[in-house]
Amino acid sequence: MHRGLATASTIGTTYSLTFIRRARALDLSLDDIAAILAVRRGGMRPCAAVRDVIGARIVEIDQTVDDLRALRAALVSAREEVRVSASDAERDPSERVCPVIERHGN
């Protein structure tokens, strides 16, 4: 009987590790995964919790995408300014490194 318990425990552990690996592949945090597994260990299916966690992650990704698009636009603008002002960088007695970056650093 002890042997059967060990086998059931091993199967449960293997399944949990597989679940964790798959959840991490979806970029879910370890805290979120732990919360989901806690619901399951409590005897309930955590589908509603999974839906909520995934929904929150989608919102985070959308915000990151928006931030990256804004960063890209700023970089494109800075690159264009560098092209226009390239001759300004040849000789400059001031201590400024690059006015283009200094303008965009705020």
C-alpha positions, -999 to +999 in steps of 0.1 A: +000+000+000+028+024+008+041+017-027+008+028-042+008+061-023+043+068-035+032+062-071+001+084-067+023+111-052+048+108-080+021+111-106+007+142-088+041+158-086+048+150-123+015+165-133+021+196-112+055+201-127+041+197-162+013+222-154+039+247-140+061+244-171+031+250-194+019+279-173+053+295-174+053+290-212+023+313-211+044+337-191+023+333-159+040+343-128+050+318-102+027+335-077-002+332-101+006+295-107+008+289-070-026+305-065-041+284-093-026+252-078-039+261-044-074+263-057-070+229-073-056+213-042-086+226-024-107+203-046-120+229-070-113+234-107-095+267-110-108+277-144-123+310-133-090+319-116-071+309-148-094+331-169-088+360-145-050+356-145-048+353-182-070+383-187-048+404-164-017+391-183-033+402-216-038+437-201-002+438-190+010+427-225-012+453-242+003+480-220+038+468-228+031+468-265+018+504-262+049+514-243+071+498-269+053+515-298+058+549-281+095+541-275+099+531-311+083+563-323+107+583-300+137+564-314+126+570-350+123+607-342+157+608-325+173+590-354+159+615-379+172+644-357+206+628-357+206+627-395+196+663-397+221+676-371+250+653-380+272+682-390+266+698-356+285+669-339+317+675-358+331+702-336+315+714-303+335+731-276+308+725-250+307+695-227+275+681-243+277+646-256+248+646-280+220+672-280+196+648-297+197+624-267+198+652-242+165+665-257+148+631-255+161+622-221+132+637-202 
